[in-house]
Amino acid sequence: MARRPVKRPSLPEHFVTTPEQLGVCLDHLAEMPLVGFDTEFVGEDAYRPELCLVQVSTAEQLFVIDPYECGSLDGFWDLLLDPKRTVIVHAGREDVRMCHFQSGGAPPNVFDLQIAAGLVGMTYPIGYAGLVHDLLHQRMTKGETLTDWRQRPLTPAQVRYAYDDVRFLLPAHRKLTERLKRHKRLEWAQEEFATAVRKAVADDVTVERWRKIKGIGALNRRELAVAREVYGWRDKFAERLNRPPRFLMRDDLLIEITKRGPTKAEELHTVRGLPRGQEDAIIEAIRRAKALPPEQCPEPEARDNDTSNIVLLGNLLNVVLADFSGRNRLAANLVSSGSDLKAIVRSRVYGESLPDVALCRGWRAKAVLPELLAILSGDTAIRVADPKAADPLELVELEPEVNELPDAVDTDETEEVLEPTELEVRKPAEPVPPSVPANDTL
């Protein structure tokens, strides 16, 4: 039987363009424990994206706020930062970052629909239109994705798109919350939401962004130090001008300067595409890098030269994880990455402690990691139980092997004793009929 679509939310819509209208909006939001939140911005030509529109939904009303017309949004950001309120987003990294840019803080209680969907077995990452269709059986028109939200007046199509971007947030939140509770994963979701917010507003200290530049792997330690310093100068310069860093100096030029290692501003004049008037600042960054003691220069990143057994076992854990996730309605790529799985394999192969990766923390460490370690330790095996089934594999707990026989037993005269297991049972030999003497009469 076809599932009946959830009734399309028909709520009063308010386009906020004056301080008075914003005040009415904020009075309403102050009474609401659940608020859907989305933003439209343009970030291609600035260091930080320019806020162009704010969309908000509650169980009773929809609001589209024009930040160019309505005055200060400080009161609005204060409402999002109130711990009594849950802010519902979809793939909300940039929306949380926008809140942090504008207010200096991030909402303490965020519910991200995309993450929640992965925790109940839906596709991860899933787009908003796909989520609304699969969860609520409603179709959305996504024709304004690449529109220029800075232009005024907004077209009717832009306004309709803006309302629809928050129209379904609360109904989807209700559905996903029900499923999370059914699977007893609400705490898992809250852990994931908090981690996502933390990563959105602060750079991951374990990731050095300058190492992502194309060509960085060919540099030696001293050149890496130069690249790091020039990258840092470029980032601060771009923030000061509010321009994209690569717009001011392309990555390939940064690598070229690093390899040349100029010592005078005049030597930079032969390089095309550098920002004018910044030669001295670039040379100073290079000098700082060259003055570092050798031991303070960055180490080259280790290349992925894993041995064949590590690669094979990493692939095996991928299969085990996919099977586990399918049986338990989880998105496998939300649970772990392939690189994290190989890191766990390395720790077992080399007898080291478990690595500090997501799979070894929080709910993953409690619910998923033991399954993988049992495979690596040989305590559990995986087999094909039914090739036609949606979940064709099965994990089988193995019995411990018995390597020693009792001392009192003479092994030379003892017949082989076989211990049947779930994986292999040897058939007994056929019985031998009793021999009949030749002279006996039958």
BADREN-122164 format. One record per residue (C-alpha): residue in three letters; x, y, z. Coordinates in steps of 0.25 Angstrom, whole numbers, padded with zeros to 4 digits, always signed. Layout:
residues N
ALAXYZ/...
END
This chain:
residues 442
MET+0000+0000+0000/ALA+0005+0014-0004/ARG+0009+0023+0008/ARG+0000+0035+0009/PRO+0009+0048+0008/VAL+0010+0056+0020/LYS+0001+0069+0019/ARG+0008+0080+0013/PRO+0010+0091+0025/SER+0001+0103+0022/LEU+0006+0113+0031/PRO+0005+0129+0031/GLU+0017+0135+0024/HIS+0024+0148+0028/PHE+0034+0155+0020/VAL+0042+0164+0030/THR+0047+0177+0024/THR+0046+0187+0036/PRO+0051+0188+0050/GLU+0036+0187+0055/GLN+0033+0175+0047/LEU+0046+0169+0053/GLY+0041+0172+0067/VAL+0028+0164+0065/CYS+0036+0153+0059/LEU+0046+0152+0071/ASP+0034+0153+0081/HIS+0028+0141+0074/LEU+0041+0133+0074/ALA+0044+0136+0089/GLU+0032+0127+0092/MET+0036+0115+0083/PRO+0044+0104+0088/LEU+0047+0099+0074/VAL+0052+0108+0063/GLY+0056+0104+0048/PHE+0067+0112+0043/ASP+0074+0114+0030/THR+0082+0125+0023/GLU+0085+0130+0009/PHE+0099+0136+0006/VAL+0109+0139-0004/GLY+0123+0135-0001/GLU+0130+0134-0014/ASP+0137+0148-0014/ALA+0139+0150+0001/TYR+0148+0144+0012/ARG+0135+0142+0020/PRO+0122+0140+0013/GLU+0112+0152+0012/LEU+0099+0149+0019/CYS+0087+0152+0010/LEU+0075+0145+0016/VAL+0070+0138+0028/GLN+0059+0128+0029/VAL+0052+0124+0041/SER+0041+0114+0044/THR+0033+0110+0056/ALA+0021+0101+0058/GLU+0012+0113+0055/GLN+0018+0123+0045/LEU+0029+0125+0035/PHE+0038+0137+0034/VAL+0048+0142+0023/ILE+0057+0153+0029/ASP+0064+0163+0020/PRO+0076+0167+0027/TYR+0079+0179+0018/GLU+0066+0185+0022/CYS+0061+0181+0036/GLY+0072+0187+0045/SER+0081+0180+0055/LEU+0079+0165+0057/ASP+0086+0164+0070/GLY+0073+0161+0077/PHE+0071+0149+0067/TRP+0085+0143+0069/ASP+0082+0144+0084/LEU+0070+0135+0083/LEU+0078+0125+0075/LEU+0088+0125+0086/ASP+0078+0122+0097/PRO+0080+0108+0103/LYS+0065+0106+0105/ARG+0063+0106+0090/THR+0066+0095+0080/VAL+0071+0100+0066/ILE+0067+0091+0055/VAL+0076+0091+0042/HIS+0079+0083+0030/ALA+0094+0081+0027/GLY+0095+0093+0036/ARG+0110+0095+0036/GLU+0110+0108+0029/ASP+0098+0113+0036/VAL+0104+0111+0050/ARG+0117+0117+0045/MET+0109+0129+0040/CYS+0103+0130+0054/HIS+0117+0130+0060/PHE+0122+0141+0050/GLN+0110+0150+0054/SER+0109+0147+0069/GLY+0122+0141+0073/GLY+0115+0129+0078/ALA+0108+0116+0073/PRO+0094+0111+0077/PRO+0096+0101+0088/ASN+0085+0092+0084/VAL+0085+0088+0069/PHE+0078+0077+0063/ASP+0083+0074+0049/LEU+0074+0066+0040/GLN+0084+0061+0031/ILE+0092+0055+0042/ALA+0080+0049+0049/ALA+0076+0043+0036/GLY+0089+0035+0035/LEU+0087+0030+0049/VAL+0074+0023+0045/GLY+0079+0017+0033/MET+0075+0027+0022/THR+0085+0032+0012/TYR+0097+0040+0017/PRO+0099+0051+0013/ILE+0085+0053+0008/GLY+0081+0066+0001/TYR+0069+0074+0007/ALA+0060+0071-0005/GLY+0063+0057-0004/LEU+0060+0056+0011/VAL+0047+0063+0009/HIS+0043+0054-0002/ASP+0047+0041+0006/LEU+0043+0045+0019/LEU+0030+0053+0017/HIS+0027+0049+0002/GLN+0027+0064-0002/ARG+0033+0069-0015/MET+0042+0082-0014/THR+0046+0091-0025/LYS+0061+0095-0024/GLY+0062+0104-0036/GLU+0069+0116-0028/THR+0081+0109-0023/LEU+0091+0118-0030/THR+0083+0131-0030/ASP+0090+0144-0026/TRP+0083+0147-0012/ARG+0089+0161-0012/GLN+0080+0166-0022/ARG+0068+0174-0019/PRO+0056+0173-0020/LEU+0056+0158-0019/THR+0047+0151-0029/PRO+0035+0143-0025/ALA+0042+0130-0028/GLN+0053+0134-0019/VAL+0044+0137-0008/ARG+0036+0124-0010/TYR+0049+0116-0010/ALA+0053+0123+0003/TYR+0040+0119+0010/ASP+0041+0105+0006/ASP+0055+0104+0011/VAL+0050+0104+0025/ARG+0035+0100+0023/PHE+0038+0085+0025/LEU+0049+0086+0036/LEU+0040+0084+0048/PRO+0032+0072+0042/ALA+0045+0065+0038/HIS+0050+0068+0052/ARG+0038+0061+0058/LYS+0039+0049+0049/LEU+0054+0047+0051/THR+0053+0049+0066/GLU+0042+0038+0067/ARG+0052+0028+0059/LEU+0064+0032+0068/LYS+0056+0029+0080/ARG+0051+0016+0074/HIS+0065+0011+0072/LYS+0070+0017+0085/ARG+0080+0026+0078/LEU+0075+0040+0083/GLU+0088+0041+0091/TRP+0096+0037+0079/ALA+0090+0048+0071/GLN+0093+0059+0082/GLU+0107+0055+0082/GLU+0108+0056+0067/PHE+0101+0070+0067/ALA+0111+0075+0078/THR+0123+0070+0070/ALA+0118+0076+0057/VAL+0116+0090+0063/ARG+0129+0089+0070/LYS+0136+0086+0056/ALA+0128+0097+0049/VAL+0132+0109+0058/ALA+0147+0105+0061/ASP+0158+0099+0052/ASP+0161+0085+0055/VAL+0174+0086+0062/THR+0178+0072+0056/VAL+0177+0078+0042/GLU+0187+0087+0036/ARG+0180+0094+0025/TRP+0193+0098+0018/ARG+0196+0084+0016/LYS+0184+0083+0006/ILE+0191+0091-0004/LYS+0194+0084-0017/GLY+0209+0081-0019/ILE+0212+0082-0004/GLY+0216+0068-0004/ALA+0228+0070-0013/LEU+0235+0080-0003/ASN+0246+0077+0007/ARG+0245+0081+0022/ARG+0251+0095+0020/GLU+0242+0098+0008/LEU+0230+0093+0016/ALA+0233+0104+0027/VAL+0233+0114+0016/ALA+0220+0110+0010/ARG+0214+0110+0024/GLU+0218+0124+0027/VAL+0214+0130+0014/TYR+0201+0122+0015/GLY+0199+0129+0029/TRP+0202+0143+0023/ARG+0192+0141+0012/ASP+0181+0136+0021/LYS+0182+0149+0030/PHE+0184+0158+0018/ALA+0171+0152+0012/GLU+0163+0154+0025/ARG+0168+0168+0026/LEU+0163+0171+0012/ASN+0151+0162+0013/ARG+0155+0155+0000/PRO+0157+0140-0003/PRO+0171+0136+0000/ARG+0173+0129-0014/PHE+0168+0142-0020/LEU+0179+0150-0015/MET+0190+0139-0017/ARG+0187+0126-0025/ASP+0192+0113-0018/ASP+0202+0110-0030/LEU+0208+0124-0028/LEU+0210+0121-0013/ILE+0217+0107-0017/GLU+0226+0114-0028/ILE+0230+0125-0018/THR+0233+0114-0007/LYS+0242+0107-0017/ARG+0250+0119-0022/GLY+0252+0124-0007/PRO+0254+0139-0011/THR+0262+0148-0001/LYS+0259+0161-0007/ALA+0246+0168-0011/GLU+0252+0171-0025/GLU+0253+0156-0027/LEU+0237+0155-0026/HIS+0235+0165-0038/THR+0238+0154-0048/VAL+0226+0146-0042/ARG+0213+0150-0049/GLY+0200+0150-0041/LEU+0205+0154-0027/PRO+0197+0165-0020/ARG+0204+0179-0021/GLY+0211+0185-0010/GLN+0212+0173-0002/GLU+0226+0169-0006/ASP+0232+0172+0007/ALA+0222+0165+0015/ILE+0224+0152+0007/ILE+0239+0153+0008/GLU+0238+0155+0023/ALA+0229+0142+0024/ILE+0240+0135+0016/ARG+0251+0140+0026/ARG+0243+0135+0038/ALA+0243+0121+0032/LYS+0258+0121+0028/ALA+0262+0126+0042/LEU+0255+0114+0049/PRO+0264+0103+0055/PRO+0263+0090+0046/GLU+0256+0082+0057/GLN+0245+0093+0057/CYS+0242+0091+0042/PRO+0230+0083+0038/GLU+0232+0068+0036/PRO+0227+0063+0022/GLU+0214+0055+0023/ALA+0216+0040+0023/ARG+0211+0034+0010/ASP+0201+0023+0009/ASN+0211+0011+0008/ASP+0203+0001+0016/THR+0207-0013+0014/SER+0198-0023+0007/ASN+0192-0029+0020/ILE+0188-0015+0025/VAL+0181-0012+0012/LEU+0174-0026+0012/LEU+0170-0025+0026/GLY+0165-0010+0024/ASN+0156-0015+0013/LEU+0151-0026+0021/LEU+0147-0017+0032/ASN+0140-0008+0022/VAL+0132-0021+0018/VAL+0129-0024+0033/LEU+0125-0009+0035/ALA+0115-0009+0023/ASP+0109-0022+0028/PHE+0108-0017+0042/SER+0102-0003+0038/GLY+0092-0010+0029/ARG+0087-0019+0040/ASN+0086-0008+0049/ARG+0080+0003+0040/LEU+0092+0012+0040/ALA+0099+0020+0029/ALA+0113+0013+0029/ASN+0120+0025+0024/LEU+0115+0033+0035/VAL+0120+0023+0045/SER+0135+0022+0040/SER+0144+0026+0028/GLY+0153+0016+0021/SER+0165+0023+0027/ASP+0160+0021+0041/LEU+0158+0007+0039/LYS+0172+0005+0034/ALA+0178+0013+0046/ILE+0171+0003+0055/VAL+0177-0009+0047/ARG+0191-0003+0048/SER+0190-0002+0063/ARG+0187-0016+0064/VAL+0197-0021+0054/TYR+0208-0013+0061/GLY+0203-0015+0075/GLU+0200-0001+0078/SER+0189+0006+0086/LEU+0176+0009+0078/PRO+0177+0022+0070/ASP+0170+0035+0074/VAL+0160+0034+0063/ALA+0145+0036+0063/LEU+0142+0021+0063/CYS+0150+0020+0076/ARG+0141+0030+0083/GLY+0127+0032+0089/TRP+0116+0023+0083/ARG+0124+0017+0072/ALA+0134+0012+0082/LYS+0123+0005+0090/ALA+0114+0000+0079/VAL+0122-0002+0067/LEU+0137-0004+0070/PRO+0136-0017+0078/GLU+0130-0024+0066/LEU+0142-0019+0057/LEU+0152-0023+0068/ALA+0146-0037+0070/ILE+0149-0039+0055/LEU+0163-0035+0056/SER+0166-0043+0068/GLY+0160-0056+0061/ASP+0149-0057+0072/THR+0138-0055+0061/ALA+0137-0060+0047/ILE+0129-0054+0035/ARG+0122-0064+0025/VAL+0112-0063+0014/ALA+0099-0068+0021/ASP+0089-0065+0009/PRO+0093-0059-0004/LYS+0079-0055-0007/ALA+0076-0048+0006/ALA+0077-0033+0007/ASP+0087-0035+0018/PRO+0095-0047+0012/LEU+0106-0048+0023/GLU+0106-0054+0037/LEU+0116-0052+0048/VAL+0119-0065+0055/GLU+0126-0066+0069/LEU+0137-0076+0069/GLU+0140-0085+0080/PRO+0155-0084+0085/GLU+0165-0094+0080/VAL+0170-0105+0089/ASN+0185-0106+0086/GLU+0189-0115+0097/LEU+0185-0129+0101/PRO+0185-0134+0115/ASP+0198-0139+0121/ALA+0192-0153+0124/VAL+0189-0156+0110/ASP+0199-0164+0102/THR+0198-0156+0089/ASP+0204-0168+0081/GLU+0192-0177+0084/THR+0181-0166+0084/GLU+0172-0165+0073/GLU+0170-0151+0067/VAL+0159-0143+0075/LEU+0151-0133+0066/GLU+0143-0122+0073/PRO+0131-0118+0064/THR+0129-0103+0062/GLU+0119-0095+0056/LEU+0127-0092+0044/GLU+0132-0106+0041/VAL+0127-0120+0045/ARG+0134-0132+0040/LYS+0125-0144+0037/PRO+0128-0157+0044/ALA+0133-0169+0037/GLU+0124-0179+0031/PRO+0122-0191+0041/VAL+0130-0204+0037/PRO+0122-0217+0037/PRO+0127-0228+0046/SER+0136-0238+0039/VAL+0131-0252+0036/PRO+0140-0264+0038/ALA+0142-0272+0024/ASN+0137-0285+0029/ASP+0124-0280+0036/THR+0111-0283+0029/LEU+0102-0272+0027/
END
